[in-house]
Amino acid sequence: MTQEMVLQLAQNAIYTILIVTAPVAGVALVVGLLVSIFQATTQIQEQTLAFVPKIIAVFVAILFFGSWMMRHVLEFTQDLLGNLSQFMG
């Protein structure tokens, strides 16, 4: 296994992680921002108010994007296992 192969494998793994987590992280970011604006506007400083909407939004995002996320992870895994003979000495 050459150094270029290791770097390519690491690059593909990081790219897959970023692509798979981006929709859920984006939804959590937007909902967190909206809750923060709501809290600042109404001056409600309840700590748990920020967590419940984010948890619900992330759950909905996983339900909505779950099959797409799984497809990307499966493509990466199939590519990794398909090229396993190249990785072994």
OpenMM code with the backbone's topology and positions (N, CA, C; nanometers):
from openmm import Vec3, app, unit

residues = "MET THR GLN GLU MET VAL LEU GLN LEU ALA GLN ASN ALA ILE TYR THR ILE LEU ILE VAL THR ALA PRO VAL ALA GLY VAL ALA LEU VAL VAL GLY LEU LEU VAL SER ILE PHE GLN ALA THR THR GLN ILE GLN GLU GLN THR LEU ALA PHE VAL PRO LYS ILE ILE ALA VAL PHE VAL ALA ILE LEU PHE PHE GLY SER TRP MET MET ARG HIS VAL LEU GLU PHE THR GLN ASP LEU LEU GLY ASN LEU SER GLN PHE MET GLY".split()
positions = [
    Vec3(0.0857, -0.1172, 0.0000),
    Vec3(0.0000, 0.0000, 0.0000),
    Vec3(0.0898, 0.1228, 0.0000),
    Vec3(0.0729, 0.2055, -0.1008),
    Vec3(0.1583, 0.3225, -0.1130),
    Vec3(0.1027, 0.4388, -0.0325),
    Vec3(0.1846, 0.5393, -0.0176),
    Vec3(0.1444, 0.6580, 0.0571),
    Vec3(0.0309, 0.7317, -0.0146),
    Vec3(0.0323, 0.7315, -0.1462),
    Vec3(-0.0735, 0.7965, -0.2225),
    Vec3(-0.2085, 0.7273, -0.2017),
    Vec3(-0.2051, 0.5952, -0.1918),
    Vec3(-0.3288, 0.5200, -0.1686),
    Vec3(-0.3859, 0.5515, -0.0311),
    Vec3(-0.2980, 0.5620, 0.0681),
    Vec3(-0.3434, 0.5948, 0.2035),
    Vec3(-0.4048, 0.7343, 0.2062),
    Vec3(-0.3393, 0.8290, 0.1409),
    Vec3(-0.3920, 0.9653, 0.1373),
    Vec3(-0.5241, 0.9719, 0.0618),
    Vec3(-0.5365, 0.8981, -0.0470),
    Vec3(-0.6614, 0.8953, -0.1231),
    Vec3(-0.7740, 0.8324, -0.0406),
    Vec3(-0.7420, 0.7253, 0.0296),
    Vec3(-0.8411, 0.6607, 0.1161),
    Vec3(-0.8855, 0.7542, 0.2284),
    Vec3(-0.7912, 0.8224, 0.2903),
    Vec3(-0.8249, 0.9171, 0.3972),
    Vec3(-0.9063, 1.0331, 0.3424),
    Vec3(-0.8717, 1.0811, 0.2249),
    Vec3(-0.9460, 1.1906, 0.1638),
    Vec3(-1.0896, 1.1478, 0.1339),
    Vec3(-1.1070, 1.0289, 0.0796),
    Vec3(-1.2420, 0.9785, 0.0512),
    Vec3(-1.3224, 0.9593, 0.1794),
    Vec3(-1.2568, 0.9121, 0.2856),
    Vec3(-1.3267, 0.8921, 0.4124),
    Vec3(-1.3716, 1.0251, 0.4715),
    Vec3(-1.2844, 1.1248, 0.4697),
    Vec3(-1.3204, 1.2562, 0.5239),
    Vec3(-1.4299, 1.3210, 0.4401),
    Vec3(-1.4197, 1.3086, 0.3088),
    Vec3(-1.5228, 1.3638, 0.2210),
    Vec3(-1.6580, 1.2982, 0.2486),
    Vec3(-1.6582, 1.1666, 0.2646),
    Vec3(-1.7831, 1.0956, 0.2939),
    Vec3(-1.8414, 1.1399, 0.4273),
    Vec3(-1.7570, 1.1552, 0.5278),
    Vec3(-1.8049, 1.2006, 0.6590),
    Vec3(-1.8671, 1.3388, 0.6479),
    Vec3(-1.8002, 1.4298, 0.5780),
    Vec3(-1.8518, 1.5660, 0.5647),
    Vec3(-1.9827, 1.5700, 0.4867),
    Vec3(-1.9911, 1.4933, 0.3794),
    Vec3(-2.1132, 1.4912, 0.2988),
    Vec3(-2.2299, 1.4313, 0.3769),
    Vec3(-2.2033, 1.3262, 0.4522),
    Vec3(-2.3105, 1.2574, 0.5248),
    Vec3(-2.3601, 1.3405, 0.6434),
    Vec3(-2.2700, 1.4094, 0.7109),
    Vec3(-2.3113, 1.4848, 0.8297),
    Vec3(-2.3591, 1.6260, 0.7995),
    Vec3(-2.3338, 1.6766, 0.6796),
    Vec3(-2.3682, 1.8154, 0.6473),
    Vec3(-2.5174, 1.8470, 0.6592),
    Vec3(-2.6079, 1.7659, 0.6076),
    Vec3(-2.7502, 1.8029, 0.6193),
    Vec3(-2.7991, 1.8097, 0.7636),
    Vec3(-2.7596, 1.7140, 0.8445),
    Vec3(-2.8054, 1.7118, 0.9834),
    Vec3(-2.7426, 1.8271, 1.0618),
    Vec3(-2.6139, 1.8520, 1.0389),
    Vec3(-2.5479, 1.9630, 1.1075),
    Vec3(-2.6061, 2.0966, 1.0625),
    Vec3(-2.6381, 2.1078, 0.9364),
    Vec3(-2.6989, 2.2310, 0.8867),
    Vec3(-2.8355, 2.2571, 0.9474),
    Vec3(-2.9164, 2.1531, 0.9572),
    Vec3(-3.0488, 2.1677, 1.0199),
    Vec3(-3.0344, 2.2068, 1.1664),
    Vec3(-2.9435, 2.1419, 1.2373),
    Vec3(-2.9213, 2.1757, 1.3785),
    Vec3(-2.8729, 2.3199, 1.3937),
    Vec3(-2.7876, 2.3639, 1.3020),
    Vec3(-2.7373, 2.5012, 1.3069),
    Vec3(-2.8490, 2.6025, 1.2851),
    Vec3(-2.9320, 2.5788, 1.1847),
    Vec3(-3.0403, 2.6721, 1.1545),
    Vec3(-3.1420, 2.6758, 1.2684),
    Vec3(-3.1793, 2.5611, 1.3207),
    Vec3(-3.2764, 2.5574, 1.4304),
    Vec3(-3.2180, 2.6228, 1.5556),
    Vec3(-3.0907, 2.5973, 1.5841),
    Vec3(-3.0260, 2.6616, 1.6981),
    Vec3(-3.0226, 2.8115, 1.6844),
    Vec3(-2.9963, 2.8599, 1.5644),
    Vec3(-2.9953, 3.0043, 1.5401),
    Vec3(-3.1340, 3.0638, 1.5579),
    Vec3(-3.2356, 2.9965, 1.5052),
    Vec3(-3.3723, 3.0462, 1.5207),
    Vec3(-3.4163, 3.0474, 1.6671),
    Vec3(-3.3817, 2.9451, 1.7415),
    Vec3(-3.4163, 2.9407, 1.8841),
    Vec3(-3.3425, 3.0505, 1.9592),
    Vec3(-3.2169, 3.0751, 1.9238),
    Vec3(-3.1407, 3.1808, 1.9897),
    Vec3(-3.2007, 3.3180, 1.9619),
    Vec3(-3.2433, 3.3404, 1.8371),
    Vec3(-3.3084, 3.4677, 1.8039),
    Vec3(-3.4392, 3.4808, 1.8801),
    Vec3(-3.5150, 3.3722, 1.8889),
    Vec3(-3.6399, 3.3744, 1.9655),
    Vec3(-3.6139, 3.4047, 2.1124),
    Vec3(-3.5114, 3.3417, 2.1703),
    Vec3(-3.4793, 3.3653, 2.3099),
    Vec3(-3.4330, 3.5085, 2.3334),
    Vec3(-3.3550, 3.5616, 2.2425),
    Vec3(-3.3077, 3.6995, 2.2585),
    Vec3(-3.4224, 3.7988, 2.2429),
    Vec3(-3.5156, 3.7677, 2.1534),
    Vec3(-3.6280, 3.8581, 2.1309),
    Vec3(-3.7235, 3.8584, 2.2492),
    Vec3(-3.7533, 3.7426, 2.3020),
    Vec3(-3.8499, 3.7326, 2.4119),
    Vec3(-3.7849, 3.7387, 2.5493),
    Vec3(-3.6537, 3.7405, 2.5537),
    Vec3(-3.5754, 3.7432, 2.6775),
    Vec3(-3.6058, 3.6232, 2.7677),
    Vec3(-3.6372, 3.5112, 2.7051),
    Vec3(-3.6533, 3.3858, 2.7782),
    Vec3(-3.5166, 3.3196, 2.7826),
    Vec3(-3.4648, 3.2927, 2.9000),
    Vec3(-3.3306, 3.2371, 2.9136),
    Vec3(-3.3328, 3.0933, 2.9658),
    Vec3(-3.4280, 3.0164, 2.9204),
    Vec3(-3.4390, 2.8768, 2.9612),
    Vec3(-3.3374, 2.7944, 2.8817),
    Vec3(-3.2507, 2.7216, 2.9507),
    Vec3(-3.1455, 2.6451, 2.8846),
    Vec3(-3.2000, 2.5271, 2.8052),
    Vec3(-3.3029, 2.4621, 2.8553),
    Vec3(-3.3554, 2.3446, 2.7874),
    Vec3(-3.4349, 2.3800, 2.6629),
    Vec3(-3.4739, 2.5052, 2.6487),
    Vec3(-3.5501, 2.5467, 2.5313),
    Vec3(-3.4677, 2.5316, 2.4038),
    Vec3(-3.3375, 2.5411, 2.4138),
    Vec3(-3.2526, 2.5294, 2.2952),
    Vec3(-3.2357, 2.3841, 2.2515),
    Vec3(-3.2438, 2.2905, 2.3430),
    Vec3(-3.2135, 2.1516, 2.3105),
    Vec3(-3.3304, 2.0769, 2.2479),
    Vec3(-3.4497, 2.0958, 2.2985),
    Vec3(-3.5645, 2.0177, 2.2526),
    Vec3(-3.5946, 2.0420, 2.1043),
    Vec3(-3.6030, 2.1675, 2.0574),
    Vec3(-3.6274, 2.1854, 1.9133),
    Vec3(-3.5154, 2.1306, 1.8259),
    Vec3(-3.3897, 2.1418, 1.8721),
    Vec3(-3.2789, 2.0887, 1.7935),
    Vec3(-3.2855, 1.9368, 1.7852),
    Vec3(-3.3182, 1.8714, 1.8953),
    Vec3(-3.3290, 1.7256, 1.8946),
    Vec3(-3.4391, 1.6810, 1.7989),
    Vec3(-3.5525, 1.7485, 1.8035),
    Vec3(-3.6633, 1.7135, 1.7142),
    Vec3(-3.6251, 1.7393, 1.5691),
    Vec3(-3.5604, 1.8523, 1.5419),
    Vec3(-3.5212, 1.8858, 1.4048),
    Vec3(-3.4170, 1.7874, 1.3508),
    Vec3(-3.3228, 1.7478, 1.4348),
    Vec3(-3.2220, 1.6504, 1.3908),
    Vec3(-3.2876, 1.5157, 1.3633),
    Vec3(-3.3815, 1.4755, 1.4471),
    Vec3(-3.4530, 1.3497, 1.4245),
    Vec3(-3.5287, 1.3532, 1.2916),
    Vec3(-3.5956, 1.4640, 1.2640),
    Vec3(-3.6692, 1.4778, 1.1376),
    Vec3(-3.5724, 1.4784, 1.0196),
    Vec3(-3.4584, 1.5453, 1.0355),
    Vec3(-3.3589, 1.5484, 0.9281),
    Vec3(-3.3037, 1.4088, 0.9012),
    Vec3(-3.2811, 1.3315, 1.0062),
    Vec3(-3.2331, 1.1948, 0.9873),
    Vec3(-3.3392, 1.1099, 0.9172),
    Vec3(-3.4655, 1.1294, 0.9536),
    Vec3(-3.5730, 1.0576, 0.8844),
    Vec3(-3.5793, 1.0967, 0.7371),
    Vec3(-3.5601, 1.2251, 0.7080),
    Vec3(-3.5709, 1.2744, 0.5719),
    Vec3(-3.4477, 1.2387, 0.4882),
    Vec3(-3.3275, 1.2581, 0.5448),
    Vec3(-3.2029, 1.2357, 0.4716),
    Vec3(-3.1402, 1.0993, 0.4976),
    Vec3(-3.2016, 1.0162, 0.5801),
    Vec3(-3.1409, 0.8905, 0.6217),
    Vec3(-3.1069, 0.7961, 0.5075),
    Vec3(-3.1976, 0.7806, 0.4138),
    Vec3(-3.1705, 0.6883, 0.3029),
    Vec3(-3.0584, 0.7414, 0.2147),
    Vec3(-3.0552, 0.8722, 0.1937),
    Vec3(-2.9478, 0.9330, 0.1152),
    Vec3(-2.8132, 0.9180, 0.1866),
    Vec3(-2.8134, 0.9382, 0.3173),
    Vec3(-2.6908, 0.9238, 0.3956),
    Vec3(-2.6424, 0.7790, 0.3924),
    Vec3(-2.7329, 0.6859, 0.4079),
    Vec3(-2.6971, 0.5448, 0.4059),
    Vec3(-2.6431, 0.5037, 0.2699),
    Vec3(-2.6994, 0.5577, 0.1632),
    Vec3(-2.6517, 0.5257, 0.0292),
    Vec3(-2.5068, 0.5709, 0.0106),
    Vec3(-2.4730, 0.6908, 0.0607),
    Vec3(-2.3352, 0.7384, 0.0494),
    Vec3(-2.2388, 0.6533, 0.1315),
    Vec3(-2.2793, 0.6159, 0.2505),
    Vec3(-2.1927, 0.5326, 0.3350),
    Vec3(-2.1745, 0.3945, 0.2718),
    Vec3(-2.2814, 0.3391, 0.2158),
    Vec3(-2.2712, 0.2087, 0.1508),
    Vec3(-2.1835, 0.2141, 0.0259),
    Vec3(-2.1920, 0.3223, -0.0514),
    Vec3(-2.1052, 0.3364, -0.1681),
    Vec3(-1.9583, 0.3413, -0.1264),
    Vec3(-1.9297, 0.4158, -0.0203),
    Vec3(-1.7920, 0.4231, 0.0287),
    Vec3(-1.7444, 0.2865, 0.0769),
    Vec3(-1.8301, 0.2163, 0.1502),
    Vec3(-1.7929, 0.0857, 0.2039),
    Vec3(-1.7734, -0.0164, 0.0915),
    Vec3(-1.8617, -0.0158, -0.0063),
    Vec3(-1.8473, -0.1077, -0.1187),
    Vec3(-1.7206, -0.0787, -0.1980),
    Vec3(-1.6884, 0.0483, -0.2163),
    Vec3(-1.5649, 0.0844, -0.2855),
    Vec3(-1.4436, 0.0403, -0.2047),
    Vec3(-1.4498, 0.0585, -0.0742),
    Vec3(-1.3390, 0.0184, 0.0129),
    Vec3(-1.3195, -0.1326, 0.0110),
    Vec3(-1.4271, -0.2070, 0.0258),
    Vec3(-1.4159, -0.3527, 0.0269),
    Vec3(-1.3857, -0.4090, -0.1116),
    Vec3(-1.4340, -0.3404, -0.2160),
    Vec3(-1.4048, -0.3853, -0.3517),
    Vec3(-1.2581, -0.3711, -0.3875),
    Vec3(-1.1913, -0.2732, -0.3304),
    Vec3(-1.0492, -0.2497, -0.3575),
    Vec3(-0.9597, -0.3029, -0.2460),
    Vec3(-1.0122, -0.3912, -0.1650),
    Vec3(-0.9367, -0.4430, -0.0509),
    Vec3(-0.8114, -0.5178, -0.0944),
    Vec3(-0.8171, -0.5836, -0.2069),
    Vec3(-0.7006, -0.6580, -0.2544),
    Vec3(-0.5847, -0.5641, -0.2882),
    Vec3(-0.6151, -0.4413, -0.3296),
    Vec3(-0.5099, -0.3441, -0.3584),
    Vec3(-0.4430, -0.2926, -0.2309),
    Vec3(-0.5193, -0.2916, -0.1221),
    Vec3(-0.4672, -0.2366, 0.0027),
    Vec3(-0.3774, -0.3359, 0.0759),
    Vec3(-0.4007, -0.4629, 0.0523),
    Vec3(-0.3189, -0.5645, 0.1181),
    Vec3(-0.1871, -0.5825, 0.0421),
    Vec3(-0.0830, -0.6094, 0.1158),
    Vec3(0.0496, -0.6247, 0.0568),
    Vec3(0.0567, -0.7464, -0.0266),
] * unit.nanometer
topology = app.Topology()
chain = topology.addChain("A")
for resn in residues:
    res = topology.addResidue(resn, chain)
    for name in ("N", "CA", "C"):
        topology.addAtom(name, app.Element.getBySymbol(name[0]), res)
